[in-house]
Amino acid sequence: ASGYAEDETGGLIDAGLIASLNEKLAGFHADSGRDIHIIAAMTTDGREIEEVAEEMRAERSADALIYVAGADQALAIVGEGLDEAFTTDAEVAMIAHFEEDELAEGLSSGADALIARLGN
């Protein structure tokens, strides 16, 4: 894990976007002591996305993690104390951006939702 936001797609995501997300999430960590990670990958290789997301969260000892598998068109938000209503709302907001080819906005909206939720 090189940072809070990771591109595991082989470079399909703009490095500036990853840097911007890392800056935002590092700032949140500095202010709150809480870790949020975002991983953008191509696929879960047929595994359940929530299972993969929880494994990634555990590996990083993160409070919350967003896992996006682009080729699978799958998304999961996992974390301690996150209820299903919250994660569903955040995922729906992210997907709305993704459907408009707004990757940066989608990932940022997910990060912002988690920051608002965990910052309390």
C-alpha positions in Angstrom: 0.0 0.0 0.0 1.6 3.2 -1.2 -0.9 5.6 0.1 -4.6 6.1 1.0 -5.7 6.0 -2.6 -4.3 3.2 -4.8 -4.6 2.6 -8.5 -4.4 -1.2 -9.1 -5.7 -0.9 -12.7 -2.3 -0.7 -14.3 -2.3 3.0 -14.6 -5.8 3.6 -16.1 -6.5 6.2 -13.4 -5.0 9.7 -13.7 -2.1 10.1 -11.3 -3.3 13.5 -10.4 -6.6 12.1 -9.2 -4.8 9.6 -7.0 -2.5 12.3 -5.6 -5.5 14.6 -4.9 -7.3 11.8 -3.1 -4.2 10.9 -1.1 -3.8 14.5 -0.1 -7.5 14.7 1.0 -7.4 11.4 2.9 -4.0 12.2 4.5 -5.4 15.5 5.8 -8.4 13.7 7.2 -6.1 11.2 9.0 -3.9 14.1 10.4 -7.0 15.8 11.7 -9.0 12.8 13.0 -6.5 9.9 13.4 -8.9 7.8 11.2 -7.8 6.0 8.1 -9.9 5.9 4.9 -8.5 4.0 1.9 -9.7 3.9 -1.7 -8.6 1.1 -4.1 -9.4 1.1 -7.8 -8.9 -2.2 -9.4 -10.0 -4.0 -12.6 -11.7 -7.0 -11.1 -12.3 -9.2 -8.0 -11.4 -12.3 -10.1 -14.9 -13.7 -9.4 -14.8 -13.2 -5.7 -17.5 -11.3 -3.7 -16.5 -7.6 -3.7 -17.4 -7.1 0.0 -15.1 -10.0 0.9 -12.2 -8.5 -1.1 -12.9 -5.0 0.3 -12.8 -6.4 3.9 -9.5 -8.2 3.2 -8.0 -5.0 1.8 -9.3 -3.0 4.8 -7.8 -5.5 7.3 -4.4 -5.5 5.5 -4.3 -1.7 5.8 -5.8 -1.5 9.3 -8.2 1.0 7.8 -11.3 2.4 9.6 -13.1 2.4 6.2 -12.3 1.4 2.6 -13.8 1.9 -0.8 -13.1 -0.8 -3.3 -14.0 -0.2 -7.0 -13.6 -3.0 -9.5 -14.1 -1.3 -12.9 -14.3 -4.2 -15.3 -16.7 -5.9 -12.9 -18.8 -2.7 -12.5 -18.7 -3.4 -8.8 -18.3 -1.2 -5.7 -18.1 -1.8 -2.0 -17.7 0.5 1.0 -16.8 -1.3 4.2 -15.8 -0.1 7.6 -16.4 -0.2 11.3 -19.7 1.3 12.3 -21.0 1.9 8.8 -24.6 0.8 8.5 -26.2 -0.5 5.3 -28.3 2.6 4.7 -25.2 4.8 4.8 -23.1 2.6 2.5 -26.0 2.2 0.1 -26.5 5.9 -0.1 -22.8 6.6 -0.6 -22.5 3.9 -3.3 -25.6 5.1 -5.2 -24.1 8.7 -5.2 -20.7 7.3 -6.5 -22.4 5.1 -9.2 -24.4 8.1 -10.5 -21.0 9.9 -11.2 -19.5 6.7 -12.7 -22.4 6.3 -15.1 -21.7 9.9 -16.4 -18.0 9.0 -16.8 -17.1 11.2 -13.9 -14.5 9.0 -12.1 -12.9 11.8 -10.1 -16.2 13.1 -8.9 -17.4 9.6 -8.0 -14.3 8.7 -6.0 -14.3 12.1 -4.3 -18.0 11.8 -3.4 -17.3 8.5 -1.7 -14.3 9.9 0.2 -16.3 13.0 1.2 -19.2 10.8 2.5 -16.8 8.7 4.6 -15.0 11.8 5.9 -18.3 13.3 7.0 -19.5 10.1 8.6 -16.2 9.2 10.4 -15.3 12.7 11.3 -18.1 13.0 13.9 
